[in-house]
Amino acid sequence: MGKWWVGLMMAIGLVGLQLTPALAEGERKTLEELLFDKGVITKDEAATLQGRKLATWVDKLIFSGDFRLRDETFYNNAVGTTDRHRERFRLRLATDLKVQDFTVGVRLASGTGEQVSTNKSFDGLSTQTALYVDRAFLRWQSPDVRWVALTGGRMPNPFFTVYSSDAVWDDDFNPEGFAENFAFKPSGKIGVFLNLAQIVLDEDSAGALNTDQWLWGQQVGLSMEPFQDVKATIAGAYYKAANAKSNDFGQNIAQTANSRALPVAPATTSNVLANDFDIMDLTGSIGLKAGGMPVALMGDVVRNMNDTRTNAGVPTEHRGYQTGLIVGKASDPQTWELAYFYKLLGADATLSDIADSDFGNGGTGRMGHIMWVAYNPTKALQFKTKYFITRLEDQRLAESDIKRLQVDLSIKF
């Protein structure tokens, strides 16, 4: 009997079972036994079904995901530009498969294949949209050596980050490569960590072995609990983009406002970078309670250690920072939060193509305000309104000052 026929008979049998009076407590049988008694499947088929289960070496399978609806409006200030309005959604489906000391992580996400966004706009007469492999990684961490974790693949950001870290890292950016994370706790209230990563930015199939673009990252940090209800973390990082100058990364989208080299004929545009990037990044956060209300203060300071210039030789800004606070925490049922941040990010302070995609038009070369209010009526459901007021850091940039409003409804499962 074909497998499809067995499946059909099982479905019919299940419907029949719903109409059958419940068996007495002492007469309970398995589904396979009941289907066999009713003649839906044979004895051999029942034995086959009983054997169909996850392999014994699979310890745990965890599913999760989220869905978000977004209403978004852009208000452009420059003469000759128009405002813009759009509706968007984001869907992410994730699973972690634990096999002894290993975890296989997989996440699928909506979007258009960008490196810094999983949003999909309502567009194109409801043309169907694709799901992309957003994460696919293998992580090793043994219970006997919990202080080290080794990861390879398309993975979550391996560095310590807070909200203001989006000056360097967009929250949707999942780097491809390898990472080594070490964490030690010399005392109950002090922790030390070291995060290393070797991230592949682009592989040049026509180039030599020493021409591929990599991002080498090293971060060391300290976490403390100096007082009751006070937690502080500070981390310093150095990121070196190898072979970045005079190259691009083959990315689907190039964000403003890194200085780019002139296009090479017959191309009309160019994503080739005009500068090297050796980035120093200092990140800190303090969490405390004020009158029983959680308050989080955080900041990020970034500097490209190179003397950056445009393709014409004009110096560009290579420093930036972001700082702010979050009052409250929208997480548990009937909880809320308010937030305010200020950001200034020079055009060549960091790699614009992996920086936050929501600030202005995304990338670098802007300064301005970020504020939001969020409310959770339940643990899973959240309403959030976020507003950006940005202007150009360098008026020579071919952009406009932008105000951006986002209204979100999201649910986690």
ROGU-527271 format. One record per atom (N, C-alpha, C, O, CB): x, y, z. Coordinates in steps of 0.2 Angstrom, whole numbers, plus 5000, padded with zeros to 4 digits. Glycine has a CB too. Layout:
<recs>
XYZ;...
</recs>
This chain:
<recs>
500449945000;500050005000;500450065000;500950075004;499550005006;500350114996;500850174995;500750215001;500250215005;500550214989;501250255002;501350295008;500750345009;500450365014;501950335009;500550375003;500050425002;499350395004;498950425007;500050454995;499250335002;498650295004;498650285012;498050295015;498550235000;499150265015;499250255022;499050325025;498650325030;499950235024;499350375023;499150445026;498450465026;498150485030;499650495023;498150445020;497450465019;497050425024;496550445027;497250445012;497150355024;496850315029;496850335036;496450325040;497050235028;497450355038;497550375045;497150435046;496850445051;498350395046;497150485041;496750545042;495950525043;495650555047;496750595036;495750485039;495050455039;494950425046;494450435049;494850405034;495450385048;495350355055;495350395060;494950385065;495950305055;495750455060;495750505065;495050535066;494850545071;496250555064;494750555060;494050575060;493550535063;493150555067;493850595053;493650465062;493250415065;493350415072;492850405076;493350345062;493950415074;494050415082;493750475085;493550465091;494850415083;493650525082;493350585086;492650575087;492350605091;493450655081;492350525083;491650515084;491550445088;490950435089;491350495077;492050415090;491950355094;492050375102;492450415104;492550305093;491550345106;491550365113;492250345116;492650295114;491050315117;492450385121;493150375124;493150305127;492650285130;493250435129;493750275126;493850215130;493950215137;494150275140;494450175127;493750165141;493850165148;494550175149;495050165145;493550105151;494750195156;495450215157;495850155157;496450155154;495450235165;495650095158;496050035158;496050005150;496449955149;495749975162;495750035146;495650005139;496050055134;495950045128;494949995137;496450105136;496750145132;497250105127;497650065129;497150205136;497250125121;497750095116;498050155112;497850215112;497350055111;498650135109;498950185105;498650195099;498150155097;499750155104;498750255095;498450265089;498550215084;498150195080;498750335086;499150185084;499350135079;498950075080;498650035076;500050115079;498850055087;498449995088;497650005086;497349965084;498449985096;497450065088;496750085086;496650075078;496150045076;496550145088;497150105074;497050105067;497050035064;496750015060;497650145064;497549985068;497549915066;496949885067;496649845063;498149885069;496649895073;495949865075;495449875070;495049835069;495749885082;495449935068;494949955063;495049935056;494649955051;494850035063;495649905055;495749885048;496049935043;496049925037;495249855045;496249995046;496450055042;497150035040;497350055034;496450115046;497650005044;498249995042;498449915044;498049895048;498850035045;498949895041;499149825043;499549825049;499749875051;499449785037;499749765051;500149755057;500849785056;501149815060;500149685060;501149765050;501749785048;501849865047;502349895049;501949755041;501249895045;501249965044;501249995051;501550055052;500649985040;500849965056;500849995062;501549995066;501750045069;500349955067;501949935065;502549935067;503049985064;503450015068;502849865066;502950005058;503350055055;503250125058;503650165059;503250055047;502550135059;502350205061;502650215069;502850265070;501650205061;502650155072;502950165079;503650175079;503950205084;502750095083;504050155074;504750165074;504950235071;505550255071;505050115070;504450275069;504550345066;504550395071;504050415073;504050355060;505150415073;505250465078;505950495077;506350465073;505150435086;506050545081;506750575080;507250535083;507150495087;506750645084;507850535079;508350495081;508550495089;508450555092;508950505077;508750445092;508850445099;509450495101;509450515107;509050375101;509850515096;510450555098;510250625097;510650675099;511050545093;509550645096;509350715096;509050725103;508550695105;508750725091;509350775107;509250785113;508550835114;508150815118;509750815117;508550885110;508050935110;507950965104;508350985100;508150985116;507250985102;507151025096;506751085099;506151075101;506750985091;506951145097;506651205100;506451245094;506851265089;507151245104;505751265094;505451305088;505351375091;505151385097;504851275085;505451425087;505251495089;505151535083;505251515077;505751525094;504851595084;504851645078;504451705080;504251715086;504451605073;504351745075;503951815077;503751835070;503951825065;504451865080;503151875071;502851915065;502751985067;502551995072;502251875063;502852025062;502852105063;502452135057;502652125052;503452135065;501952175059;501652225054;501952295055;501952315061;500952215054;502152325050;502352395051;502052445046;502052435040;503152395050;501852505049;501652555045;502252605045;502452625051;500952585047;502452635039;503052675039;503052735035;502752725029;503652635037;503252795037;503152855033;503852895034;504152895039;502652895036;504052915028;504652955027;504453025026;504053045021;505152925022;504753075029;504653145028;505253175026;505753185030;504353185034;505353195019;505953215016;505953295016;505453325014;506153195009;506453325019;506553395019;506853435013;506653495012;506853415025;507153395009;507553435004;507053454998;506553424997;508053385001;507253504995;506853534989;506853484983;507353454982;507053604987;506253464981;506253424975;506153354977;506053304973;506853424971;506153334984;506053264986;505253264988;504953314990;506553244991;505053204988;504353194990;504353144996;504753104998;503953164985;503753145000;503753105006;503553035003;503353024998;503153125011;503652985008;503452915006;503152875011;503252885017;504152875004;502652835009;502252795014;502252725012;502152705006;501552825015;502352675016;502352605014;502052555020;502152575026;502952585012;501852505018;501652445023;502152395022;502252375017;500852425022;502352365028;502852305027;502652255032;502252265037;503552335029;502952195031;502952145036;503552105037;504052105032;502352095035;503652075043;504252035044;504051965047;503651965052;504752065048;504251915044;504151845047;504851805048;505251805043;503651805042;504951775054;505551745055;505351675059;504951675063;506051785059;505551615056;505451555059;506151525061;506551515056;505051505054;506151505067;506851475069;506751405073;506251395076;507151525074;507251365072;507351305076;508051295078;508551305074;507051245072;508151265084;508751245087;508751175088;508351155092;508951285093;509151135085;509251065086;509851045090;510351055087;509251025079;509751025096;510251005100;510450935100;510050885101;510051025108;511050915098;511350855097;511950845102;512550865100;511550835090;511850815108;512450815113;512750885114;512350925116;512950765110;513350895112;513650955114;513551005108;513851065109;514350945115;513250985103;513151035097;512451055096;511951025099;513350995091;512451115094;511751145092;511751165085;512251205082;511651215096;511251145081;511151165074;510651215074;510051205076;511051105069;510851285072;510351335072;510151355065;510551365061;510551395076;509451355064;509251375057;508651425058;508251415063;508951315054;508651475054;508151525054;507951555047;508451565043;508351585059;507351545045;507151575039;506751645040;506451655045;506651525036;506851685035;506551755036;506351775029;506551765024;507051805039;505851825030;505551855024;506051915022;506651915025;504851895025;505951955017;506352005015;506452005007;506051975003;507051995018;507052035005;507152034998;507952014997;508152034991;507052104995;508151985002;508851965001;509452015003;509952005001;509051944994;509252065007;509652115009;510052085015;509852045019;509352175011;510652115016;511052095022;510852125028;511052105034;511752105021;510452185028;510252215034;509552225035;509252275038;510552285034;509152185032;508352195032;508052125031;508252095026;508152245028;507552115035;507052055033;506352075032;505952035033;507152005039;506252145031;505652165029;505452155022;505852155018;505652245031;504752145021;504552145014;503952195014;503452195017;504252075013;503952235009;503452285008;502852255004;502952215000;503752345004;502252285006;501652265002;501752304995;501652364995;501052285006;501852264990;502052294984;501952244978;501852184979;502752314984;501952264972;501952214966;501252174965;501352114963;502452174967;500752204967;500052164966;500052104970;499852054967;499952154959;500352104976;500352044980;500751984977;500551924978;499552024982;501252004974;501651944971;501951904977;502151934982;502251974967;501951844976;502251804982;502951814984;503351834979;502151724980;503151814990;503751824992;504151764995;503851714996;503751874998;504851774995;505251714996;505451715004;505351765007;505851714992;505551655006;505951645013;506651635012;506851595008;505551595017;507051675015;507751665014;508151635020;507851635026;508151735013;508651605019;509051575025;509351625029;509951655026;509551515022;509051645034;509351705038;509951685043;510351725044;508751735042;509851625045;510351595049;510451515048;509951485047;510251605057;511051495048;511251425047;511951415050;512451425047;511151395040;511951385056;512551385060;512651315064;512151285066;512651445064;513251305066;513351245070;513751275076;514351305075;513751185067;513551255082;513951285088;514051225093;513651185094;513451335092;514651225095;514851175100;515051215107;515351265108;515551145098;514651185112;514751205119;514651145124;514051115124;514351265121;515151125127;515051065131;514851085139;515151135141;515751025132;514451045142;514351065149;514951065153;514951095159;513751015152;515451025151;516051025155;516451085155;516951095159;516450955154;516451115149;516851175148;516351235145;516351255140;517351165143;515951255150;515451305148;515751375146;515351415144;514951315154;516351385148;516651445147;516851465140;517151515138;517251455152;516751415135;516951425128;516451395124;516151345125;517651385127;516251435118;515851415113;516151425106;516351485105;515151455114;516051385102;516351385095;515851385090;515451335090;516951335094;515751425086;515251435081;515551445074;515951475073;514751495083;515151415069;515351425062;514751425058;514251385059;515851365060;514651465052;514151465048;513851535047;514251585048;513551415050;513251545046;512851605046;512551615053;512051585054;512351615040;512851655057;512651655064;512451715067;512451765064;513251635068;512151715073;511951775076;512651815078;513151785078;511551765083;512551885079;513151925080;513451895086;513151895091;512851995081;514151885086;514451845091;514751895096;515051875101;515051805088;514651965095;514952015100;514452045104;513852035103;515252075095;514652065110;514252095115;513952165112;514352205110;514552115122;513252165112;512952225109;512452255113;512152215117;512752215102;512252315113;511652345116;511352385110;511552385105;511852395122;510752415112;510352445107;510852495103;510852505097;509752485110;511252535106;511652585103;512152565099;512552595095;511952635108;512252495099;512752465095;512552465088;512952445083;512852395097;511952485086;511752485079;512152545075;512052545069;511052495078;512552575079;513052625075;513452585071;513752605066;513452665080;513652525073;514152475069;513752425066;513952405061;514652455074;513252395070;512952335068;512152345067;511852365072;513052275073;511952325061;511152325061;510952265064;511252205064;510952325053;510352265067;510152205071;509952145067;509952095069;509552225075;509852155060;509652105056;510252075052;510252025049;509152125051;510852105054;511452075050;511752015054;511852015060;512052125050;511751955050;511951895053;512651875049;512551845044;511451835052;513151885052;513851875049;513951795047;513751755050;514351895053;514351795042;514551725040;515251715041;515651755039;514351715032;515451665044;516151645046;516151605052;515851555053;516451715047;516651625057;516751585062;516851635069;517051685068;517451545061;516651605074;516751645081;516951595086;516751535087;516051675082;517251625091;517551595097;517351645103;517651695103;518251575097;516951615108;516751655113;516951625120;516851565121;515951665113;517251665124;517551645130;517251685136;517251745135;518351645130;517051655141;516751695147;516951665153;516951595154;515951695147;517251705158;517451685164;517151725170;516951775169;518251685165;517051695176;516751725181;517151715187;517051665191;516051705183;517751755188;518151755194;517851755201;518051735206;518751805193;517251795201;516851795207;516151805205;515951805199;517051865211;515751805210;514951795209;514751865206;514151855203;514651785215;515051915207;514851985204;515252015199;515152065197;514752035210;515751975196;516152005191;516251945186;516351885187;516852025194;516151965179;516251925174;516751955169;516752015168;515651905171;517151915165;517551935160;517451895154;517351835154;518351925162;517451925148;517251885142;517751915136;517951965136;516551895140;517851865132;518251875126;517851855120;517751795120;518951845126;517751895115;517351875109;517851885103;518051935102;516751905108;517951835099;518351835093;517951815087;517451765088;518951795093;518051845081;517651825075;518051835069;518451885068;516951855075;517951785064;518251795058;517751795052;517451735051;518851735056;517551845050;516951855046;517151865039;517551905037;516451915049;516851825035;516951835027;516451885025;515851875025;516851765024;516751935022;516351985019;516251975011;515651985009;516652055019;516751945008;516651935001;517251884999;517851905001;516551994997;517051844994;517651794992;517651814984;517151804980;517451724993;518251834982;518351844975;518651784971;519151764972;518951904974;518151754967;518351694964;518851704959;519251664957;517751674960;518951764956;519451784951;520051814954;520551824950;519151824946;520051824961;520651854964;521151804967;521051744966;520451894969;521651824970;522151784973;521951764980;521451794983;522851814973;522351724984;522151704990;522151764995;521751765000;522551644993;522551814994;522551864999;522151924997;522351984999;523351884999;521651914992;521251974990;520551974993;520152024992;521251984983;520351914996;519651914998;519551965004;520051985008;519551845001;518951985005;518752035010;518551995016;518051965016;518252085007;518852015022;518651985028;518652035033;518852095032;519251935031;518252025039;518252065045;518452025051;518151985053;517452095046;519052045053;519352015059;519152055065;519252115066;520152015059;518752025070;518552055076;518752025082;518751965083;517752055076;518952075087;519152055094;518852095099;518852165098;519952055095;518552075104;518152115109;518352085116;518252025117;517452115107;518452125120;518552105127;518152145132;518052205131;519352105129;517852115137;517352155141;517352125148;517652075150;516752145138;517052175152;516952155159;516252175161;515952225160;517452205163;515952125165;515252135168;515352135175;515752105178;514752085165;514952185179;514952195186;514252205189;513852225185;515452245188;514252185195;513652205199;513852235205;513852205211;513152135201;514052295205;514352335211;513852345217;514052345222;514652395209;513252355215;512752365220;512052325219;512052295213;512552435221;511652315223;511052275222;510652315217;510552375217;510652275229;510352275212;509952305207;510352345202;510052385198;509352335209;511052345202;511452375197;511852335194;512252295197;511852435201;511852335187;512252285183;512552335177;512252375174;511852235179;513252325177;513652365172;514052325167;514352275170;514052415175;514052335161;514552305156;514852355152;514552395149;514152245152;515552345151;515952385146;516352335142;516652285145;516352435150;516452355136;516752315131;517152355126;516852405124;516352255128;517752335124;518152365119;518252325113;518452265115;518752395122;518152345107;518252305102;518652335096;518752395096;517552285099;519052295092;519452315087;519152275081;519252215081;520152305088;518952305075;518752275069;519152295063;519252355062;517952285068;519452245060;519852265054;519552235048;519452175048;520652235055;519452275043;519152255037;519752245032;519952295029;518652305034;519952185031;520452165027;520252175019;519752145017;520752095028;520752205016;520652215008;519952245007;519652235001;520652145005;519752295011;519152335010;519252385005;518852395000;518852355016;519752425005;519852475001;519952454993;520252404992;520552515003;519652494989;519652474982;519252414980;519352384975;520352474979;518852394985;518352334984;517652344986;517552394990;518652274988;517252304984;516552304986;516452234989;516852194989;515952324981;515852224992;515752154995;515252114991;514952064994;515452165002;515052134985;514552094981;513852094984;513452054983;514752024980;513752144989;513052154992;512552174988;512552204983;513152204998;511852154990;511252164987;511152244987;510852264983;510752124989;511352274993;511152344994;511752374997;512052355001;510552354998;511952434994;512452474997;512152535000;511852574997;512952494991;512252545007;511952595011;512452655010;513052655010;511852575018;512152715011;512552775012;512852785019;512652755023;512152845010;513452815020;513752865015;514552855015;514852905014;513552935018;514752795016;515452785015;515752815008;515352815003;515652705015;516352835008;516652865002;516752814997;517052754999;517252905004;516552814991;516552764986;517052794981;517052854979;515852744983;517352744978;517852764972;517452774966;516852754965;518352704970;517752814961;517352824955;517152754951;517552714951;517752874950;516652754948;516452694944;516952684938;517252724935;515752704941;516952614937;517452594932;517052584926;516552544926;517852524934;517152614920;516852604914;516752534912;517252494913;517152644908;516152504909;515652554907;515052554913;514552574912;515252524901;515252534919;514752544924;514552614926;514952654925;515052504931;513952624928;513652684930;513652704937;513652764939;512952694927;513752654941;513752654948;514352614951;514652574948;513152644952;514552634957;515152594960;515052584968;514852634971;515752624959;515052524970;515052514978;515752504980;515852484986;514652454979;516352524976;516952514978;517152564983;517052624982;517452514972;517452544989;517652584995;518252624993;518752604990;517752545001;518252684995;518852734994;519352735000;519852765000;518652804993;519152695006;519552695012;519652625015;519252585014;519252745017;520152625019;520252565023;519852575030;519652635031;520952555025;519652515033;519252525040;519652485045;519652425045;518552495038;519952515050;520152485056;519852525062;519952575064;520952495057;519352485064;518852525068;518952505076;518952445078;518152495066;518952555080;518952545087;518252565090;517952615088;519452595091;517952515094;517252525096;517252515104;517452455106;516852475092;516952565107;516852555115;516152555116;515752605114;517252615118;515952505120;515252495121;515152485128;515452445132;514952435117;514652515131;514452515138;513752515140;513352545136;514852565142;513552485145;512852485148;512852485155;513252455158;512452435144;512352515158;512152515165;511452505166;511052545164;512452575169;511252445170;510552435171;510452445179;510752415183;510352365169;509852485180;509752495187;508952495188;508652495183;510152555190;508752505194;508052525196;507952585199;508352595204;507752465200;507552625197;507352695200;506652695202;506252695198;507552755195;506552685209;505852685211;505552625209;504952625208;505452745209;505952565208;505652505206;505552495198;505352445196;504952495209;505752555195;505652555188;506352535185;506852565186;505452625185;506352485180;507052475177;507252525172;506852555168;507052405173;507852545173;508152605168;508852575165;509252545169;508252665172;508952585159;509552555156;509852615152;509552645148;509352505150;510452635154;510852685151;511352645147;511752605149;511252735156;511452675140;511952635136;512252685131;511952735129;511652575132;512852665128;513152705124;513652665119;513852615121;513552765127;513852695114;514352665109;514752725106;514452775104;513952625104;515452715106;515852765103;516252725098;516552675100;516352795109;516352755092;516652715087;517152765083;516952825082;516152685082;517752735081;518152775077;518552735072;518852685074;518652815082;518552755066;519052725061;519752755061;519752815061;518752735054;520252715063;520852745064;521252765058;521752795059;521252685068;520952755052;521252785046;521052855045;520552885047;521052735040;521552885041;521452955039;520952945032;521252935027;522052995037;520352955033;519852945028;519753005023;519753065026;519152925031;519652995017;519553045012;519053025007;518952965005;520253065009;518753075003;518353054997;518853034992;519453034992;517953114995;518553014986;518952994980;519353054978;519853044974;518552964975;519153114979;519453174976;519953194981;520253244980;518953224975;520053164987;520553184992;520353224997;520753255001;521153214989;519653244998;519353285003;519353245010;518953195009;518753315001;519553265015;519453235022;518753225023;518353265022;519853275027;518553165026;517953145029;517953135036;518453115039;517653095025;517353135039;517253125046;517353045048;517053005044;516653155049;517753025052;517852955054;517752935061;518052885064;518552935052;517352975064;517152965071;516352965072;516052995068;517453015076;516152935077;515452935079;515252905086;515752885089;515052895074;514652915088;514452895094;513652885094;513352915090;514652935100;513452855099;512752845100;512652835108;512952795111;512352795096;512152875111;512052865118;511352885120;510952915116;512452915122;511052855125;510352865127;510152815133;510552785136;509952845121;509452815134;509252775139;508552745138;508152775133;509152815146;508352695141;507752665140;507452655147;507752625152;507752585137;506852685148;506452685155;505952635154;505552635150;506252755157;505952585159;505452535159;505652475154;506252485151;504752555156;505252425154;505452365149;504752335147;504452305151;505852315153;504652345141;504052315138;504152235136;504452225131;503852345131;503952195141;504152125140;503552085143;503252045140;504852105144;503452085150;502952055153;502252085152;502252135149;503052045161;501752045153;501052075152;500952145155;501152155161;500552025154;500652195152;500452255154;501052295156;501052325162;499952255160;501652295153;502252325154;502352375148;502152365142;502852285155;502752425149;502852475144;503652505145;503952485150;502452535145;503852535140;504452575140;504452635136;504152635131;505052525137;504952685138;505052745134;505852745133;506152725137;504852805138;506052775127;506752775125;506852835121;506452865118;506952715121;507552855123;507752915119;508552905118;508852885122;507652985122;508752915111;509452905109;509652965105;509252995101;509652835106;510252985105;510553035100;511152995097;511552965100;510753095104;511253005090;511752975087;512053025082;511753065079;511452915082;512753025081;513153055076;513653005074;514052975077;513453125079;513552995067;513952945064;514252975058;513952985053;513552885062;514952985058;515353015052;515252965046;515152905047;516053025054;515352995040;515252955034;515752895034;515452845031;515453005028;516352895036;516752845036;517052815043;517552795044;517452865032;516552825048;516752805054;516752725055;517052695059;516252835059;516252695051;516252625051;515952605044;515752645040;515752605057;515852535043;515652515037;514852525037;514452495040;515752435036;514652565032;513952585032;513552525029;512952525031;513852645027;513752485026;513352425023;513152375028;512752335027;513752395018;513452375034;513152335040;512952375046;512752345051;513752285042;512952445045;512652485050;511852485050;511552465045;512952555050;511552515055;510852515055;510552545049;510752595046;510652565061;510052505047;509652525040;509052575041;508752595036;509452465037;508852585048;508352625049;508452705050;508052745050;507952605055;509052715052;509252785054;509352825047;509852815043;509952785058;508852875046;508852905040;508652855034;508152825034;509552945038;509152855029;509052805024;509452745025;509552695021;509152835017;509752735031;510252685033;510952705032;511152745027;510052625029;511352665036;512152675035;512352735039;512252735045;512252695028;512852775037;513252825040;513052895038;512652905033;513952805040;513452945040;513453005038;512853045040;512653095037;513453005030;512553035046;511953065049;512053075056;512453045060;511353025047;511653125058;511553145066;510853155067;510453175063;512053205068;510653135073;509953155075;509753115081;510053085085;509553135069;509053115082;508653085087;508353025086;508053015080;508253145090;508252985091;507852915090;507452915096;507752915102;508352855089;506852905096;506352895102;505852845100;505652835095;506052965104;505652815105;505052765104;504652755111;504952765116;505352695102;504052725110;503652705116;503352635114;503152625108;503052755118;503452585119;503152525117;502752495123;502852515129;503752475116;502252455121;501852425127;501652355125;501552335119;501152465127;501652315130;501552245129;500852225133;500852225139;502052195132;500352215130;499752195133;499752125136;499452105141;499052205129;500152085132;500252015134;501052005133;501452045131;499851965130;501251945135;501951925135;502151925127;502751945126;502151855138;501751895123;501951885116;501851945112;502151955107;501551835113;501351995113;501052045109;501352115111;501452125117;500352045109;501652155106;501852215107;501652265102;501652255096;502652215108;501452325105;501352385101;501952435102;502152445107;500652425102;502252465096;502752505097;502752565091;502652545086;503452465096;502952625094;502952685089;503652715090;503852725095;502352735090;503952715084;504652745084;504752795079;504452795074;505152685082;505152845081;505252915077;505952935077;506252935082;504752965080;506152945071;506852965069;506853035067;506453055062;507252915064;507253075069;507353145066;508153155064;508553155069;507153205071;508253145058;508953145056;509153205051;508753225047;509153075053;509753225051;510053275046;510753245044;511053205048;510053345049;510953275039;511653255036;512153275041;512153335043;511653285029;512653235042;513253255045;513753295041;514053335044;513653185047;513653285034;514053325030;513653345024;513353305020;514753285027;513553415023;513053435019;513253425011;512853435007;512953515020;513853405010;514053385003;513753315001;513753304995;514853375003;513553275006;513253215004;512553225000;512153275001;513053175010;512453184995;511853194990;511253154993;511053104991;512053164983;511053184999;510453155003;510053215005;510253275004;510753105008;509553195009;509153245012;509053235019;509153175021;508453255008;508853285023;508653275030;508053235030;507553245026;508653345034;507953185035;507353145035;507053135042;507453125046;507553075032;506453135042;506053115048;505753045046;505453045041;505553165050;505752995051;505452935049;505052905055;505252905060;506052885047;504452885053;503952865058;503852785057;503652775051;503352905058;503852745062;503752675061;503252655067;503352675073;504352635062;502652625065;502152605069;502152525068;501952505063;501452635068;502252485074;502352415073;501852375078;501652405083;503052395075;501652325075;501252275079;501652205078;501652185073;500452265077;501852175084;502252115083;502052065088;501852085093;503052135084;502152005086;501951945091;502551895090;502751875085;501251915089;502751865096;503251815096;502851745098;502351745102;503751835102;503151695095;502951625097;503451575097;503351515098;502351605091;
</recs>
